[in-house]
Amino acid sequence: MVRKISDSIIYIGTDDYSEPKFEGQYALPDGMAYNSYLIKDKSIAVLDSCDKSTSKQWRNNLLEALEGEKPAYFVLHHMEPDHSSELPWILETFPTVKLVASARAIAMVPQFFPEVNLEGRTIVVQEGDTLELGAHTLKFYLAPMVHWPEVIVSYEASEKVLFSADAFGKFGGLERCGFDSTEDDDWACEARRYYFNIVGKYGGPVQTLLKKLEGVQISTICPLHGPVLKDDLSEYLRLYNIWSSYGVESEGVFVACASIHGNTLKVAETFAEMLRAKGVKVAFNDLTRDDQAEAVEDAFRYGTLVLAASSYDAGLFPPALEFISHLQDKSWQNRRVGLIENGSWAPTAGRVMKEKFSAMKNVTVLEPLVTIKSALKDADIPALESLAEAVLS
């Protein structure tokens, strides 16, 4: 897709609808966008490239946007292969182009592209450095661990455009989901799933970047994935501040379950209905069938999680163990969790869950821990009611 963002800034990114999962993990029902931009000025700058799966389309887009001219700079905000795959091609195709990147990114180039000779072809940028293109000037900010150590973002002052690397990205191809925020009416859903599963561990570095950008007048955000954000950016900035500070975005409770034969699922569904009857908004996920990335998203979205899981091999049923592992990996914190275990002869799920959640930062394990023996019975309802009251307190 070649599309003008302004008279001088052109989108040359690509969509990929062939891959079922991003990074082999995250479902892509609407594909994925690999965003790249070109700034036309006295000196032309190409900003990032694409994943190798869409290289042919990206090369065509670039050549179409160049209209026979030659770029002076290739600015690489993020070294990850889905943005840098075309670095060898652009250096070979345009012998005078210079790579503009952080020192750490340039040091990584031989790791990914040992055939590339960078001698005399690099410009290392540090915090606050600028790149003059003519009427446009890029100012660079280091953004280490958002979400790789070599990341930079850049700001073009004359048009007030932030090129934000992976920050403010989302899943989904632009032709299906909308090119910019005026065409995308549900940005937060897939942006939230993207943030917590890709960037979520690095809330501290995201907060550092947001503080660097305080006072910078931004009218447009151009991320490396997802739509171009423009006009009123306050809602996107508000959500990123909440997400990166591990705050609670929405009122309600997230109930998740991992059930072997359906009995634990029935308990979780009963508990969810119990909460709804008390006026509580409830999100629900069956960890054995639903997308675990969505479960991670909802665990971060709400302030309270209730996890119901079966005992298994004197421990915890693997889907629940995997879910907790994802939360640990993404630094889940500042939350409350209620636990429901099921076991037919020697329940062990509760012990494992409590140990793992108690080790997390600022996570409160609610009492009581509810134990079910095989299947839900009338005698179990009072314990579930007690847990519901703890959730409401």
Secondary structure by P-SEA (a helix, b strand, c coil): ccccccccbbbbccccccccccccccccccbbbbbbbbbbccbbbbcccccccaaaaaaaaaaaaaccccccbbbbcccccccccaaaaaaaacccbbbbccaaaaaacccccccccccccbbbbccbbbbbcccbbbbbbbbccccccbbbbbbbccccccccccccccccccccccccccccccccaaaaaaaaacccccaaaaaaaaaaacccccccccccccccccccaaaaaaaaaaaaaccccccbbbbbbccccaaaaaaaaaaaaaaaaabbbbbbbccccccaaaaaaaaaaccbbbbbbbbccccccaaaaaaaaaaaaaccccbbbbbbbbbcccccaaaaaaaaaaaccccccccccccccccccccaaaaaaaaaaaaac
